[in-house]
Amino acid sequence: MCKRNKVCIYMFIVVMVLQIIIPALSVILETSYTLTSEAADNIIATWDNVGDEGSKITATLYNTGILDIKGTGKIKNNMHWYKYTDSYNYMDCISLIYNVIISEGVEDIGKKAFKGCSELKSVQANHVKNIGESAFERLQVVE
């Protein structure tokens, strides 16, 4: 009888501790998920490799219209930014690109790389060494 009471007491203690730990973990995990979800909501599209052979370049389009390009190498010729079509069709996706930011490491932009990006207003590409023919053919230069 004594052993049985000890087992009951231990089980009671374990259950009480779990009732405290599980809600605490739930709050921690839910907060972490919420932050990740909010960050992901700002992203419209991502492209894993927009670089030529031997290049490692990624691009992320945010709902602010910024296309952030990072990596090393050269951006492909005739880059088709519309290939991401989960929730946006061809015209929607390219018409949402307003600003392009190209990070250090991306040294070349291919021919007609931003063809069709009719709403493109600005490009930050301080480290780019070579820009292909008609890479920004529809960019309106404001002086």
PyMOL commands that set and color helices and strands:
alter all, ss='L'
color gray80, all
select helices_A, chain A and resi 2-41+81-83+90-95
alter helices_A, ss='H'
color red, helices_A
select strands_A, chain A and resi 43-47+56-62+66-75+99-102+106-109+122-124+130-131
alter strands_A, ss='S'
color yellow, strands_A
deselect
rebuild
show_as cartoon
